[in-house]
Amino acid sequence: MRQIIAIGGGGFGRTVNKNHIEQYILDQSSKSNPNILFIPTASAEPPDYINNFYKVFDKLSCNPNHLSLFKRTPDLKTLFSSQDIFFIGGGNTKSMLAVWREWGIDKLLREAYINGKIMSGVSAGAICWFEKGITDSWDSELKLLDCLGIIKGNCCPHYDEEPDRIPYTKKFLEEGSIDSIYCIEGGSALHFVNETVKHNVSFDGEKNSYNVLIDNKKILMKTYPSISI
């Protein structure tokens, strides 16, 4: 079984006082004490972000570790093969993907996914799995960015949290750059199993995920079934 949990915003990057989505991710593993690897490349590996990861996951039943690509880099193939779960942090998606490709991490993640390792992440770590994502990697405007293409389709995180997200989604649909897109609110995540949506996971208030599309010049929005944790 192949799984991706794409988080629209929130989690340990914002608070260490809750662990709902983190526990949910761990619960998807068949192992009682899974190995989980945090990859904070997109934000250039800030110490506070890494510390928050350990503050949350050290209290849960798992073996947490993180990958640094800006210090001496370990043997990536060996490290990745020993993991059960991957968590990709938020930040600059374009810069993250460029660094990943230089190290071959894009290929290693694809291989791990095919082999049944659980993939998860927030913001940049959510959109990276799709064909394209709406990103704020550029300061001037939101843009569509080519991503890993593991899941067919497009993705926008922070759908209800950042004021530019809805108008830019509408713009890209109306100009024909995309014909549909997964839009994920902060405090929620879309859980994919074998590249198909299983459900939305609402973990911070009543938050939702949507399939937003254009049909006969009209913007339509479908809400996915949701569970609250």
C-alpha positions as CSV (number, residue, x, y, z in Angstrom):
1,M,0.0,0.0,0.0
2,R,1.3,3.4,-1.0
3,Q,0.4,6.4,1.2
4,I,0.9,10.2,1.1
5,I,-0.4,12.6,3.8
6,A,-0.3,16.2,2.4
7,I,-0.9,18.8,5.1
8,G,-2.2,22.3,4.2
9,G,-0.6,24.0,7.2
10,G,0.0,23.6,10.9
11,G,1.6,20.9,13.0
12,F,4.8,21.0,14.9
13,G,6.2,23.9,12.8
14,R,3.7,26.1,14.6
15,T,3.1,24.5,18.0
16,V,4.6,21.7,20.1
17,N,1.6,21.6,22.4
18,K,-0.5,19.4,20.0
19,N,0.4,16.2,18.2
20,H,-2.8,15.2,16.5
21,I,-1.6,15.1,12.9
22,E,1.8,13.7,14.0
23,Q,0.2,10.8,15.8
24,Y,-2.2,10.2,12.9
25,I,0.8,9.9,10.5
26,L,2.5,7.4,12.9
27,D,-0.7,5.4,13.2
28,Q,-0.7,4.6,9.5
29,S,2.4,2.5,9.9
30,S,2.1,-1.2,10.7
31,K,5.0,-0.9,13.1
32,S,4.6,-0.1,16.7
33,N,7.8,2.0,16.8
34,P,8.4,3.2,13.3
35,N,11.5,5.1,12.1
36,I,10.5,8.6,10.9
37,L,12.9,11.0,9.0
38,F,12.3,14.7,8.9
39,I,13.7,16.5,5.8
40,P,13.7,20.3,6.4
41,T,15.5,21.3,3.2
42,A,12.9,23.8,2.1
43,S,13.5,26.1,5.1
44,A,17.3,25.7,5.0
45,E,17.2,23.5,8.1
46,P,16.5,26.1,10.9
47,P,17.4,24.7,14.3
48,D,14.1,25.8,15.9
49,Y,12.1,23.8,13.3
50,I,14.3,20.7,13.9
51,N,14.0,21.1,17.7
52,N,10.2,21.3,17.4
53,F,10.2,18.1,15.4
54,Y,12.0,16.3,18.2
55,K,10.0,18.0,21.0
56,V,6.8,16.4,19.5
57,F,8.1,13.1,18.1
58,D,10.3,12.2,21.1
59,K,7.1,11.9,23.1
60,L,5.5,9.6,20.7
61,S,6.2,5.9,19.9
62,C,8.7,6.2,17.1
63,N,12.4,6.7,16.3
64,P,12.8,10.2,15.0
65,N,15.7,11.4,12.9
66,H,16.4,14.3,10.5
67,L,18.5,14.8,7.4
68,S,20.9,17.7,7.0
69,L,22.1,18.5,3.5
70,F,24.1,21.6,4.5
71,K,26.5,19.7,6.7
72,R,28.3,16.5,6.0
73,T,25.7,14.4,4.2
74,P,25.2,10.7,5.2
75,D,24.9,7.8,2.9
76,L,21.4,8.6,1.6
77,K,20.5,5.2,0.2
78,T,21.3,3.5,3.5
79,L,19.5,6.2,5.5
80,F,16.4,6.1,3.3
81,S,16.2,2.3,3.2
82,S,16.0,2.2,7.0
83,Q,13.1,4.6,7.3
84,D,9.4,3.7,7.6
85,I,8.0,7.3,7.4
86,F,9.2,10.5,5.8
87,F,8.1,14.0,6.8
88,I,9.0,16.9,4.5
89,G,9.0,20.4,6.0
90,G,7.7,23.6,4.6
91,G,9.6,26.5,3.0
92,N,10.8,27.3,-0.5
93,T,9.7,24.5,-2.8
94,K,11.7,25.5,-5.8
95,S,15.0,25.6,-3.8
96,M,14.2,22.4,-2.1
97,L,13.6,20.5,-5.3
98,A,16.8,21.9,-6.8
99,V,18.8,20.6,-3.9
100,W,17.0,17.3,-3.9
101,R,17.8,16.7,-7.6
102,E,21.5,17.5,-7.1
103,W,21.6,14.8,-4.4
104,G,19.2,12.3,-6.1
105,I,16.7,12.6,-3.3
106,D,13.8,12.9,-5.7
107,K,14.6,9.4,-7.0
108,L,15.2,8.0,-3.6
109,L,11.8,9.3,-2.3
110,R,10.0,7.9,-5.4
111,E,11.7,4.5,-4.7
112,A,10.8,4.6,-1.0
113,Y,7.2,5.5,-1.9
114,I,6.9,2.6,-4.4
115,N,8.3,0.3,-1.7
116,G,5.5,1.3,0.7
117,K,7.2,3.8,2.9
118,I,4.7,6.5,4.2
119,M,5.2,10.0,2.8
120,S,4.0,13.1,4.5
121,G,4.7,16.8,4.7
122,V,3.4,20.3,5.1
123,S,3.2,23.2,2.6
124,A,6.2,22.6,0.4
125,G,6.2,19.1,1.8
126,A,2.6,18.7,0.6
127,I,2.8,20.1,-2.9
128,C,6.0,18.4,-3.8
129,W,4.3,15.0,-4.4
130,F,2.1,16.4,-7.2
131,E,2.6,17.2,-10.9
132,K,2.4,20.9,-10.1
133,G,1.9,23.1,-7.0
134,I,1.0,26.7,-6.3
135,T,4.0,28.1,-4.4
136,D,5.2,31.3,-2.9
137,S,8.8,30.5,-3.7
138,W,9.0,33.8,-5.5
139,D,8.5,37.0,-3.5
140,S,6.6,38.8,-6.3
141,E,3.7,36.5,-6.9
142,L,2.4,33.0,-6.5
143,K,3.4,30.6,-9.4
144,L,2.8,27.1,-10.6
145,L,5.8,24.9,-10.1
146,D,6.6,21.5,-11.6
147,C,7.0,19.0,-8.8
148,L,7.7,15.3,-8.4
149,G,4.6,14.1,-10.2
150,I,4.1,11.0,-8.0
151,I,0.4,11.9,-7.7
152,K,-1.3,13.1,-10.9
153,G,-2.8,16.6,-10.6
154,N,-2.0,19.8,-8.8
155,C,-2.0,21.1,-5.2
156,C,-2.4,24.3,-3.3
157,P,-1.8,24.4,0.5
158,H,-2.8,27.2,3.0
159,Y,-6.0,27.5,1.0
160,D,-7.9,29.4,3.8
161,E,-4.9,30.9,5.5
162,E,-3.2,33.1,3.0
163,P,-5.2,35.8,1.1
164,D,-3.5,35.2,-2.3
165,R,-4.3,31.5,-2.5
166,I,-7.9,31.6,-3.6
167,P,-7.5,34.3,-6.3
168,Y,-4.4,32.7,-7.7
169,T,-6.1,29.3,-7.9
170,K,-9.0,31.0,-9.7
171,K,-6.5,32.7,-12.1
172,F,-4.7,29.5,-13.0
173,L,-7.9,27.7,-13.7
174,E,-9.4,30.5,-15.8
175,E,-6.3,31.0,-17.9
176,G,-6.1,27.2,-18.6
177,S,-2.8,26.6,-16.9
178,I,-4.6,23.8,-15.0
179,D,-8.1,22.3,-15.1
180,S,-8.4,21.1,-11.5
181,I,-6.5,21.3,-8.3
182,Y,-6.4,19.8,-4.8
183,C,-6.8,22.7,-2.3
184,I,-6.0,22.0,1.4
185,E,-6.9,24.3,4.2
186,G,-4.5,24.9,7.2
187,G,-5.3,22.5,10.0
188,S,-6.2,19.7,7.6
189,A,-4.5,17.1,5.4
190,L,-5.4,15.0,2.4
191,H,-4.7,11.3,2.9
192,F,-4.0,9.5,-0.4
193,V,-3.8,5.7,-0.6
194,N,-2.5,4.3,-3.9
195,E,-2.7,7.8,-5.5
196,T,-6.4,8.2,-4.7
197,V,-7.9,10.4,-2.0
198,K,-9.0,8.3,1.1
199,H,-10.3,11.3,3.1
200,N,-9.5,14.7,4.5
201,V,-8.1,14.7,8.0
202,S,-9.2,17.7,10.1
203,F,-6.8,18.2,13.1
204,D,-7.2,21.9,14.1
205,G,-10.8,23.0,14.0
206,E,-13.3,22.1,11.3
207,K,-11.0,22.4,8.3
208,N,-11.5,20.9,4.8
209,S,-9.9,19.9,1.5
210,Y,-11.4,20.5,-1.9
211,N,-11.2,19.5,-5.5
212,V,-11.5,22.9,-7.3
213,L,-12.1,22.8,-11.1
214,I,-13.4,24.8,-13.9
215,D,-16.3,23.6,-16.1
216,N,-17.8,25.7,-18.8
217,K,-16.0,28.8,-17.4
218,K,-17.5,28.2,-13.9
219,I,-15.3,27.5,-10.9
220,L,-16.7,24.4,-9.0
221,M,-15.6,23.1,-5.6
222,K,-16.0,19.6,-4.3
223,T,-15.5,19.0,-0.6
224,Y,-13.8,15.7,0.3
225,P,-15.2,13.4,3.0
226,S,-13.5,14.3,6.3
227,I,-12.6,12.8,9.7
228,S,-11.7,14.8,12.7
229,I,-8.8,13.9,15.1
